[in-house]
Structures are given as C-alpha cells and as structure tokens.
Amino acid sequence: NQYGQLGASAPARGLVHVESSFRFSHISAGVRHSCGVRTVRAVMCWGGNERGQLGIGDRTPSASPIPAFSGQSFASVSAGDGRTCARNTVGSVFCWGAIWLYRQNGLEWTRDQMTPQRVESSPSMTTLSVGSLTTCGSDAAGVAYCWEANPHGQMGNGTTEGSTIPTPVASNVRFAKVSAGIIQSCAISVTGAGYCWGNDSFGQLGVSPSTLTETCASEDLRCSTRPIPVDGRQQFVSISTGFGNHSCGVSTKGNLYCWGLGWLGQLGDGKSSYREVAPVLV
C-alpha cells in the first residue's frame, strides 16, 4: 500500500475495506493505483498518480477513491501500469495517464494525460484490458483490437509496429474476452478456446516452443505476432495474463490452469518451476 492503492490509510496483511461509502459494480487493480466504476456509472480511482492515472487533472496521489474528471457514464474500467482506460455505456473508450506515442531507439515514449480522453478511431468495445504498455479489447462481433506498444508482437496484428489507434488482431477467430499483459496478450474465443500472442520467453503463450518460428525485439526472443491456440483441450470461461510472465485460466469445469514463468510459485502447482510451456493444473 505504499501508494495508497488499497484505498486505505495503512498497509494490510488481509482483506481491507476501501475507505469509501460508495457502492461499486466493477473494480480493477493496476500496478500503483486502483479504480472502480460506481453503481451510478462514475469512475473513481485511488493510489499513485505520477502520470495522471487517477484522472483528476493533476498528479496528486490519493489513498481514498476520488472521481475522475469526466461526464461520461462508464460500464467498466481497467487499471494498468501508470494509466487507466474505461469504456462508457455505448462502448466508447477513454484513457488517461501514460499514453503511448511511439517507439524510438528501443524505448517506448509516452505522454501524460491528466483527464479521460476518448481514444481516436476506437470501435464500440464490449471488453477492455490495459496491460503494461499495450491495451486490448473486443467488440460485440467478437473482433479483437489492440493498440499502443508492440515490440514483442503483443498487439497480435502480424507486425511489431505500434499504433496509437485500435488495430484489429490478425485472426478470423471471434473472441469473447481479451487480457493484455506485460509483453503478451491472451484471449478466449466465443467457443471457449484459449489463445495467446506476443513474447514467449517463459512459456507464457502456453504452446510448444517448436511451434514458434518468429523472433521479436531480439533474435533470441521467441514470439508470435498472431494469436495461436493454447496447448491442451481445455475450454475456458476466464483467462488472465497480467504484469508478470505467466498466464492463467479457469476452465468450464471450474479448474484453474496456469503456464509460463513459475520460479516464485506463481503457477500454483506445488513447486517452483522455472517455466511451464503448457497449462498445468493448480
């Protein structure tokens, strides 16, 4: 809680109530801040604010929920690393905080956006996920879109070129949910199959390394610039790849599977595996 991201005045070893009397319908935790959508459709954020990710017009941090400056009625919010995005009730996407501009000399350049700003040329989204420097979502037809940084192919558009506007993922698969991570992205198709794309240094795409023929950002870093199916025959109802180099998903049978980097026990398989390239049962 060093940035106030718990919404409380002190650290906590267990669950702690966010210091607010408001009721929330949706919530998301980022790296140094958290956000939620109130039942009246307003977005409120708390925690660190060094890039303007609270959306309050300045860089003042807050250990309690504070409303983002917007007259929009929001349906969901996603907090990432130094930035936040939310979609309103008609699917328009707004972002604030560290907004990606371009890649130059191996570095990702961003600007600070202090209040919510509509994402240019964005289609109407039904899902939304903010990762480290990449954002993804999907529309009502199941078409997935990603934008911002893309050196590891995490946009899934078949290239490693970034974009300031949402770009369709290069796949005919229709997706129900998308999750953007640090340098990889994953999604569930409308049929429940898991797909991932981007960097695979630690097996976080959930596929056999022999199936990957591309390298991104470095000749030594295996990747896929297009969605590829996760190994195994699991059908998923939920999938998540966050700010680490591993991914997890809940199957239709209620089982939890994880894959990727596991040396700190993050795969939950009872051991400290350096990496697992196929989903393992937690």
C-alpha positions as a Markdown table, in Angstrom:
| # | Residue | x | y | z |
|---|---|---|---|---|
| 1 | Asn | 0.0 | 0.0 | 0.0 |
| 2 | Gln | 3.0 | 2.4 | -0.5 |
| 3 | Tyr | 1.0 | 4.4 | -3.0 |
| 4 | Gly | -2.4 | 4.1 | -1.3 |
| 5 | Gln | -3.6 | 1.6 | -3.9 |
| 6 | Leu | -5.6 | -0.3 | -1.2 |
| 7 | Gly | -7.8 | 2.6 | -0.7 |
| 8 | Ala | -6.8 | 2.6 | 2.9 |
| 9 | Ser | -4.6 | 4.7 | 5.1 |
| 10 | Ala | -2.3 | 1.8 | 6.1 |
| 11 | Pro | -0.9 | -1.5 | 4.7 |
| 12 | Ala | -2.9 | -4.6 | 5.4 |
| 13 | Arg | -2.0 | -8.3 | 5.5 |
| 14 | Gly | -5.5 | -9.4 | 4.9 |
| 15 | Leu | -8.6 | -8.0 | 3.2 |
| 16 | Val | -9.3 | -4.4 | 4.0 |
| 17 | His | -12.3 | -2.3 | 3.1 |
| 18 | Val | -11.7 | 0.6 | 0.6 |
| 19 | Glu | -12.3 | 3.7 | 2.6 |
| 20 | Ser | -15.4 | 4.8 | 0.8 |
| 21 | Ser | -19.2 | 4.7 | 1.4 |
| 22 | Phe | -19.8 | 4.3 | -2.4 |
| 23 | Arg | -21.0 | 1.1 | -4.0 |
| 24 | Phe | -19.1 | -0.3 | -7.0 |
| 25 | Ser | -20.2 | -2.5 | -9.8 |
| 26 | His | -16.7 | -3.1 | -11.3 |
| 27 | Ile | -13.2 | -2.8 | -10.0 |
| 28 | Ser | -9.6 | -3.1 | -11.3 |
| 29 | Ala | -6.2 | -3.1 | -9.7 |
| 30 | Gly | -3.2 | -1.7 | -11.6 |
| 31 | Val | 0.5 | -1.5 | -10.6 |
| 32 | Arg | 0.4 | 1.5 | -8.3 |
| 33 | His | -3.3 | 2.5 | -8.4 |
| 34 | Ser | -6.7 | 1.0 | -8.5 |
| 35 | Cys | -10.0 | 2.1 | -10.0 |
| 36 | Gly | -13.7 | 1.2 | -9.8 |
| 37 | Val | -17.0 | 2.0 | -11.5 |
| 38 | Arg | -19.7 | 3.1 | -9.1 |
| 39 | Thr | -23.2 | 1.8 | -9.4 |
| 40 | Val | -24.1 | 5.3 | -10.7 |
| 41 | Arg | -21.6 | 4.8 | -13.6 |
| 42 | Ala | -18.9 | 7.2 | -12.4 |
| 43 | Val | -15.3 | 6.1 | -12.4 |
| 44 | Met | -13.3 | 6.6 | -9.2 |
| 45 | Cys | -9.6 | 5.9 | -8.7 |
| 46 | Trp | -7.1 | 5.9 | -5.8 |
| 47 | Gly | -3.3 | 5.3 | -5.3 |
| 48 | Gly | -0.3 | 6.6 | -7.2 |
| 49 | Asn | -0.8 | 9.4 | -9.7 |
| 50 | Glu | 2.6 | 10.2 | -11.0 |
| 51 | Arg | 1.4 | 10.0 | -14.7 |
| 52 | Gly | -2.1 | 11.3 | -14.1 |
| 53 | Gln | -3.6 | 7.8 | -13.9 |
| 54 | Leu | -6.3 | 8.9 | -11.4 |
| 55 | Gly | -7.8 | 11.2 | -14.0 |
| 56 | Ile | -8.3 | 14.1 | -11.6 |
| 57 | Gly | -6.4 | 16.8 | -13.6 |
| 58 | Asp | -3.1 | 16.8 | -11.7 |
| 59 | Arg | -0.5 | 14.4 | -10.2 |
| 60 | Thr | -1.8 | 14.4 | -6.6 |
| 61 | Pro | -2.0 | 10.8 | -5.2 |
| 62 | Ser | -4.9 | 9.7 | -3.1 |
| 63 | Ala | -5.4 | 6.9 | -0.5 |
| 64 | Ser | -9.1 | 7.1 | -0.9 |
| 65 | Pro | -11.4 | 7.0 | -4.0 |
| 66 | Ile | -11.6 | 10.2 | -5.9 |
| 67 | Pro | -13.7 | 10.8 | -9.1 |
| 68 | Ala | -12.1 | 11.1 | -12.5 |
| 69 | Phe | -12.9 | 14.3 | -14.3 |
| 70 | Ser | -15.4 | 13.1 | -16.8 |
| 71 | Gly | -19.1 | 13.5 | -17.5 |
| 72 | Gln | -19.3 | 10.0 | -19.1 |
| 73 | Ser | -21.4 | 7.1 | -17.8 |
| 74 | Phe | -19.0 | 4.2 | -17.7 |
| 75 | Ala | -19.6 | 0.5 | -17.8 |
| 76 | Ser | -16.2 | -0.9 | -17.0 |
| 77 | Val | -12.6 | 0.2 | -16.1 |
| 78 | Ser | -9.2 | -1.3 | -16.4 |
| 79 | Ala | -6.1 | 0.0 | -14.4 |
| 80 | Gly | -2.7 | -0.7 | -15.9 |
| 81 | Asp | 0.9 | 0.5 | -15.3 |
| 82 | Gly | 0.6 | 4.3 | -14.9 |
| 83 | Arg | -2.6 | 4.6 | -17.0 |
| 84 | Thr | -6.3 | 3.8 | -17.0 |
| 85 | Cys | -8.9 | 3.1 | -19.6 |
| 86 | Ala | -12.6 | 2.8 | -19.3 |
| 87 | Arg | -15.5 | 2.2 | -21.7 |
| 88 | Asn | -18.8 | 4.0 | -21.4 |
| 89 | Thr | -22.2 | 2.5 | -21.7 |
| 90 | Val | -22.2 | 2.8 | -25.5 |
| 91 | Gly | -18.7 | 1.2 | -25.8 |
| 92 | Ser | -16.6 | 4.3 | -26.5 |
| 93 | Val | -13.1 | 4.0 | -24.9 |
| 94 | Phe | -11.5 | 6.7 | -22.8 |
| 95 | Cys | -7.9 | 6.6 | -21.4 |
| 96 | Trp | -5.8 | 8.7 | -19.1 |
| 97 | Gly | -2.3 | 8.6 | -17.5 |
| 98 | Ala | 0.7 | 7.5 | -19.5 |
| 99 | Ile | -0.5 | 7.5 | -23.2 |
| 100 | Trp | 1.8 | 5.7 | -25.7 |
| 101 | Leu | 3.2 | 7.8 | -28.5 |
| 102 | Tyr | 5.9 | 5.9 | -30.4 |
| 103 | Arg | 8.9 | 3.6 | -30.1 |
| 104 | Gln | 12.4 | 5.1 | -30.8 |
| 105 | Asn | 15.9 | 3.6 | -30.3 |
| 106 | Gly | 14.4 | 0.7 | -28.3 |
| 107 | Leu | 12.4 | 2.9 | -25.9 |
| 108 | Glu | 8.7 | 3.5 | -25.7 |
| 109 | Trp | 7.8 | 7.2 | -25.5 |
| 110 | Thr | 4.6 | 8.3 | -23.7 |
| 111 | Arg | 2.9 | 11.5 | -22.7 |
| 112 | Asp | 0.9 | 12.3 | -19.6 |
| 113 | Gln | -2.9 | 12.7 | -19.9 |
| 114 | Met | -4.4 | 14.1 | -16.7 |
| 115 | Thr | -8.1 | 13.6 | -17.5 |
| 116 | Pro | -10.1 | 11.0 | -19.5 |
| 117 | Gln | -9.7 | 11.4 | -23.3 |
| 118 | Arg | -11.6 | 9.5 | -25.9 |
| 119 | Val | -9.4 | 7.0 | -27.9 |
| 120 | Glu | -9.3 | 8.1 | -31.5 |
| 121 | Ser | -10.9 | 5.9 | -34.1 |
| 122 | Ser | -11.9 | 3.3 | -31.5 |
| 123 | Pro | -14.8 | 1.0 | -32.3 |
| 124 | Ser | -17.5 | 0.3 | -29.8 |
| 125 | Met | -16.0 | -2.1 | -27.3 |
| 126 | Thr | -17.7 | -4.7 | -25.1 |
| 127 | Thr | -14.5 | -5.8 | -23.3 |
| 128 | Leu | -11.3 | -3.8 | -22.3 |
| 129 | Ser | -8.0 | -4.7 | -20.8 |
| 130 | Val | -5.0 | -2.4 | -20.0 |
| 131 | Gly | -1.6 | -4.1 | -19.8 |
| 132 | Ser | 1.9 | -2.7 | -19.2 |
| 133 | Leu | 2.2 | -0.6 | -22.4 |
| 134 | Thr | -0.5 | -2.3 | -24.5 |
| 135 | Thr | -4.3 | -2.1 | -24.4 |
| 136 | Cys | -6.7 | -4.6 | -25.9 |
| 137 | Gly | -10.4 | -5.1 | -26.2 |
| 138 | Ser | -13.2 | -6.7 | -28.3 |
| 139 | Asp | -16.4 | -5.5 | -29.9 |
| 140 | Ala | -19.8 | -7.0 | -30.0 |
| 141 | Ala | -19.0 | -9.1 | -33.1 |
| 142 | Gly | -16.0 | -10.7 | -31.3 |
| 143 | Val | -13.3 | -8.8 | -33.2 |
| 144 | Ala | -10.3 | -8.2 | -31.0 |
| 145 | Tyr | -8.4 | -4.9 | -31.2 |
| 146 | Cys | -5.1 | -3.8 | -29.6 |
| 147 | Trp | -3.1 | -0.6 | -29.7 |
| 148 | Glu | 0.0 | 1.2 | -28.2 |
| 149 | Ala | 3.4 | -0.6 | -27.8 |
| 150 | Asn | 4.1 | -3.7 | -29.9 |
| 151 | Pro | 7.8 | -4.7 | -29.9 |
| 152 | His | 7.0 | -8.3 | -28.9 |
| 153 | Gly | 4.0 | -8.7 | -31.2 |
| 154 | Gln | 1.6 | -8.3 | -28.2 |
| 155 | Met | -0.9 | -6.4 | -30.4 |
| 156 | Gly | -1.3 | -9.6 | -32.4 |
| 157 | Asn | -1.7 | -7.7 | -35.7 |
| 158 | Gly | 1.0 | -9.7 | -37.5 |
| 159 | Thr | 3.7 | -7.0 | -37.0 |
| 160 | Thr | 5.9 | -5.4 | -34.3 |
| 161 | Glu | 4.8 | -1.9 | -35.2 |
| 162 | Gly | 2.9 | 0.0 | -32.5 |
| 163 | Ser | -0.2 | 2.1 | -33.1 |
| 164 | Thr | -2.0 | 5.0 | -31.3 |
| 165 | Ile | -5.4 | 3.8 | -32.6 |
| 166 | Pro | -7.0 | 0.3 | -32.1 |
| 167 | Thr | -5.9 | -2.2 | -34.7 |
| 168 | Pro | -7.7 | -5.5 | -35.5 |
| 169 | Val | -5.9 | -8.6 | -34.2 |
| 170 | Ala | -4.9 | -10.7 | -37.2 |
| 171 | Ser | -7.2 | -13.6 | -36.8 |
| 172 | Asn | -10.6 | -14.9 | -38.0 |
| 173 | Val | -11.3 | -16.2 | -34.6 |
| 174 | Arg | -14.1 | -14.4 | -32.7 |
| 175 | Phe | -13.1 | -13.5 | -29.1 |
| 176 | Ala | -15.3 | -13.2 | -26.0 |
| 177 | Lys | -12.6 | -11.8 | -23.6 |
| 178 | Val | -9.2 | -10.3 | -24.1 |
| 179 | Ser | -6.4 | -9.8 | -21.5 |
| 180 | Ala | -3.4 | -7.6 | -22.1 |
| 181 | Gly | -0.2 | -8.3 | -20.1 |
| 182 | Ile | 3.3 | -7.0 | -19.8 |
| 183 | Ile | 4.6 | -8.2 | -23.2 |
| 184 | Gln | 2.0 | -10.8 | -24.1 |
| 185 | Ser | -1.8 | -11.0 | -24.6 |
| 186 | Cys | -4.3 | -13.8 | -24.2 |
| 187 | Ala | -8.0 | -14.2 | -25.1 |
| 188 | Ile | -10.8 | -16.7 | -25.0 |
| 189 | Ser | -12.7 | -17.4 | -28.2 |
| 190 | Val | -16.5 | -17.5 | -28.3 |
| 191 | Thr | -16.2 | -21.3 | -28.3 |
| 192 | Gly | -14.1 | -21.3 | -25.1 |
| 193 | Ala | -10.6 | -22.0 | -26.7 |
| 194 | Gly | -7.7 | -20.1 | -25.3 |
| 195 | Tyr | -5.3 | -18.1 | -27.5 |
| 196 | Cys | -2.2 | -16.1 | -26.7 |
| 197 | Trp | 0.3 | -13.9 | -28.7 |
| 198 | Gly | 3.4 | -11.8 | -28.1 |
| 199 | Asn | 6.5 | -12.8 | -26.2 |
| 200 | Asp | 7.1 | -16.4 | -25.1 |
| 201 | Ser | 10.4 | -16.2 | -23.3 |
| 202 | Phe | 9.0 | -18.0 | -20.3 |
| 203 | Gly | 6.3 | -20.1 | -22.0 |
| 204 | Gln | 3.5 | -17.6 | -21.2 |
| 205 | Leu | 1.8 | -18.3 | -24.6 |
| 206 | Gly | 1.1 | -21.8 | -23.5 |
| 207 | Val | 2.5 | -23.5 | -26.6 |
| 208 | Ser | 5.3 | -25.8 | -27.5 |
| 209 | Pro | 8.4 | -23.7 | -28.4 |
| 210 | Ser | 8.9 | -25.8 | -31.6 |
| 211 | Thr | 5.7 | -24.2 | -33.0 |
| 212 | Leu | 7.1 | -20.7 | -32.8 |
| 213 | Thr | 9.0 | -19.6 | -35.9 |
| 214 | Glu | 9.2 | -15.8 | -35.1 |
| 215 | Thr | 11.5 | -13.7 | -33.0 |
| 216 | Cys | 10.6 | -10.2 | -31.7 |
| 217 | Ala | 12.7 | -7.4 | -30.2 |
| 218 | Ser | 15.7 | -9.7 | -30.3 |
| 219 | Glu | 16.9 | -12.7 | -32.3 |
| 220 | Asp | 16.9 | -14.7 | -29.1 |
| 221 | Leu | 13.3 | -14.0 | -28.0 |
| 222 | Arg | 10.7 | -16.3 | -29.4 |
| 223 | Cys | 7.3 | -14.8 | -30.1 |
| 224 | Ser | 4.1 | -14.9 | -32.1 |
| 225 | Thr | 2.7 | -11.8 | -33.7 |
| 226 | Arg | -0.6 | -13.5 | -34.3 |
| 227 | Pro | -3.0 | -15.4 | -31.9 |
| 228 | Ile | -2.1 | -19.1 | -31.5 |
| 229 | Pro | -4.2 | -21.7 | -29.6 |
| 230 | Val | -3.0 | -22.6 | -26.1 |
| 231 | Asp | -1.9 | -26.3 | -25.9 |
| 232 | Gly | -4.4 | -28.8 | -24.5 |
| 233 | Arg | -8.1 | -29.2 | -24.9 |
| 234 | Gln | -9.3 | -27.0 | -22.1 |
| 235 | Gln | -12.3 | -24.8 | -22.7 |
| 236 | Phe | -12.0 | -21.6 | -20.7 |
| 237 | Val | -14.6 | -19.2 | -19.1 |
| 238 | Ser | -11.9 | -16.8 | -17.9 |
| 239 | Ile | -8.3 | -16.1 | -18.9 |
| 240 | Ser | -5.8 | -13.5 | -17.5 |
| 241 | Thr | -2.3 | -12.5 | -18.2 |
| 242 | Gly | -1.1 | -9.6 | -16.2 |
| 243 | Phe | 2.1 | -7.7 | -15.2 |
| 244 | Gly | 4.2 | -10.9 | -15.0 |
| 245 | Asn | 5.4 | -13.5 | -17.4 |
| 246 | His | 2.7 | -16.1 | -16.8 |
| 247 | Ser | -0.9 | -16.6 | -17.7 |
| 248 | Cys | -3.9 | -18.4 | -16.0 |
| 249 | Gly | -7.3 | -19.5 | -17.0 |
| 250 | Val | -10.4 | -21.0 | -15.4 |
| 251 | Ser | -11.9 | -23.9 | -17.4 |
| 252 | Thr | -15.6 | -24.7 | -18.0 |
| 253 | Lys | -15.2 | -27.4 | -15.3 |
| 254 | Gly | -14.1 | -24.9 | -12.7 |
| 255 | Asn | -10.4 | -26.0 | -12.8 |
| 256 | Leu | -7.7 | -23.4 | -12.7 |
| 257 | Tyr | -4.7 | -23.7 | -15.0 |
| 258 | Cys | -1.5 | -21.6 | -15.3 |
| 259 | Trp | 1.5 | -21.6 | -17.6 |
| 260 | Gly | 4.7 | -19.6 | -18.1 |
| 261 | Leu | 7.3 | -18.4 | -15.5 |
| 262 | Gly | 6.9 | -20.2 | -12.2 |
| 263 | Trp | 10.1 | -19.9 | -10.2 |
| 264 | Leu | 8.3 | -17.9 | -7.5 |
| 265 | Gly | 5.4 | -20.4 | -7.3 |
| 266 | Gln | 3.1 | -18.3 | -9.4 |
| 267 | Leu | 1.8 | -21.3 | -11.3 |
| 268 | Gly | 0.4 | -22.8 | -8.1 |
| 269 | Asp | 1.4 | -26.4 | -9.0 |
| 270 | Gly | 3.2 | -27.1 | -5.7 |
| 271 | Lys | 6.7 | -26.5 | -7.0 |
| 272 | Ser | 8.9 | -23.7 | -8.2 |
| 273 | Ser | 9.2 | -24.5 | -11.8 |
| 274 | Tyr | 11.3 | -22.1 | -13.9 |
| 275 | Arg | 8.8 | -22.4 | -16.7 |
| 276 | Glu | 5.9 | -24.5 | -17.9 |
| 277 | Val | 5.1 | -24.2 | -21.6 |
| 278 | Ala | 1.7 | -26.0 | -21.3 |
| 279 | Pro | -1.2 | -25.3 | -18.9 |
| 280 | Val | -0.7 | -27.1 | -15.5 |
| 281 | Leu | -3.4 | -27.7 | -13.0 |
| 282 | Val | -3.3 | -25.5 | -9.9 |
